[in-house]
Amino acid sequence: MKIAAALILAALTLPVAAEEIGCATTTWKLIGANHRVCIYAYDDPKISGVTCHVSQARTGGVKGSFGLAEDPSQFSLACRQIGPITLPAKLSEDEIVFSADTSIFFKETDVHRFFDHKRNVLIYMAISRKIIEGAPANAISTVPIQPWGGK
């Protein structure tokens, strides 16, 4: 019961949900969903003017159709300035800004945000994590903070 309560609490504190942009089939499956690569958009919840797009491999088949498959740790990340950027007064050194489950068994893809003060650049890093062990798969994208439309 304590584990279920902890999972519910963790789900409530997770960052922003993704907006699915589209998917492409990579492998056709006779039974169940096809294997796909899907693109999701995430607006940074604390920094207006930044959006990240993540492409993520999604496992199909019977297990994938029921949400029981473990998705591979394969993803790509591109973040861009889409409007004026306003940094909050206090910005964490390392903060998970987006998270997506890739397995029912505690595996997820997280996107961390870092701030390079010296270069005035936001850095987003996608990694795959499991409760016991993670994967070395990762991707980064940088967003230089620049004036936008005279602002």
C-alpha positions in Angstrom: 0.0 0.0 0.0 2.9 2.4 0.8 4.4 1.7 -2.6 1.2 2.5 -4.4 0.8 5.8 -2.4 4.4 6.7 -3.2 3.8 6.0 -6.9 0.7 8.2 -7.0 2.5 11.0 -5.2 5.4 10.8 -7.6 3.0 10.9 -10.6 1.4 14.0 -9.2 4.7 15.8 -8.9 6.0 14.9 -12.4 6.7 17.8 -14.7 4.7 18.7 -17.8 3.0 16.2 -19.9 3.9 15.8 -23.6 2.0 16.8 -26.6 2.2 14.1 -29.3 3.1 15.6 -32.6 3.1 12.5 -34.7 4.4 8.9 -35.2 6.0 6.9 -38.0 5.9 3.1 -38.2 9.3 1.5 -38.2 8.2 -2.2 -38.2 4.8 -3.6 -39.1 3.4 -6.2 -36.7 0.9 -8.8 -37.6 -0.6 -8.9 -34.1 -0.8 -5.8 -32.0 0.5 -2.3 -32.6 3.4 -1.6 -34.9 6.8 -0.5 -33.7 7.0 3.3 -34.0 9.0 6.4 -33.5 6.9 9.2 -32.0 7.7 12.9 -31.7 6.5 14.8 -28.6 6.7 18.5 -27.8 7.4 19.8 -24.3 7.2 23.5 -23.3 9.6 24.2 -20.5 7.3 24.7 -17.5 9.6 27.3 -15.8 11.1 29.1 -18.7 8.7 30.6 -21.2 10.0 30.8 -24.8 11.6 27.3 -24.9 10.1 24.2 -26.4 11.8 20.8 -26.7 10.9 18.1 -29.2 11.8 14.5 -28.3 11.6 11.6 -30.7 11.2 8.3 -28.9 11.2 4.6 -30.0 7.9 2.9 -29.0 7.6 -0.9 -28.9 4.6 -2.4 -30.5 3.3 -6.0 -30.7 0.9 -7.5 -28.2 2.9 -6.2 -25.1 3.1 -2.8 -26.6 -0.6 -2.7 -27.3 -1.3 -3.3 -23.6 1.4 -1.0 -22.3 3.5 -3.9 -21.0 6.5 -3.6 -23.3 9.7 -1.9 -22.4 10.6 0.8 -24.9 14.2 0.9 -26.0 16.5 3.7 -24.8 16.5 5.3 -28.2 15.6 9.0 -28.5 16.6 12.3 -30.0 16.2 15.8 -28.5 16.0 19.3 -30.1 15.2 22.4 -28.0 14.7 25.8 -29.5 13.8 29.4 -28.5 10.3 30.0 -29.7 9.7 33.4 -28.0 11.2 35.8 -25.5 13.0 33.9 -22.7 12.5 35.1 -19.2 14.6 33.3 -16.6 13.1 32.9 -13.1 14.9 34.7 -10.2 16.1 31.3 -8.9 17.0 28.6 -11.4 18.1 25.1 -10.2 21.5 23.8 -11.2 20.0 20.5 -12.5 16.3 20.1 -12.7 14.2 17.4 -14.4 11.8 19.4 -16.6 10.1 16.5 -18.5 9.6 12.8 -17.8 8.0 10.0 -19.8 7.5 6.4 -18.7 9.0 3.8 -21.1 8.1 0.7 -19.1 5.6 -0.3 -16.4 8.6 -1.5 -14.5 10.1 1.9 -13.4 11.9 2.9 -16.6 11.6 6.4 -17.8 13.2 9.0 -20.1 14.0 12.2 -18.3 15.0 15.6 -19.7 17.2 17.6 -17.4 17.8 21.4 -17.7 21.2 23.0 -16.9 22.2 26.6 -17.2 25.6 27.6 -18.4 26.0 31.0 -16.7 29.3 31.9 -18.4 27.8 31.4 -21.9 24.2 32.4 -21.2 23.0 29.1 -22.6 20.3 26.6 -21.4 21.3 23.0 -21.9 18.8 20.2 -22.0 19.9 16.6 -21.6 17.8 13.5 -22.2 18.7 10.3 -20.4 17.1 6.9 -19.8 16.7 5.8 -16.2 15.7 2.7 -14.4 15.3 2.3 -10.6 18.2 -0.1 -10.4 20.3 0.8 -13.5 20.2 3.4 -16.3 21.4 3.3 -19.8 24.3 5.4 -21.2 22.0 6.5 -24.1 21.7 10.3 -24.0 21.1 13.4 -26.1 21.7 17.1 -25.5 20.4 20.3 -27.1 21.4 23.8 -26.3 19.4 27.0 -26.4 21.4 30.3 -26.4 19.4 33.0 -24.7 19.0 35.8 -27.3 16.8 38.8 -27.7 13.5 38.1 -29.3 11.6 40.7 -31.4 13.2 43.6 -29.7 12.7 42.2 -26.2 
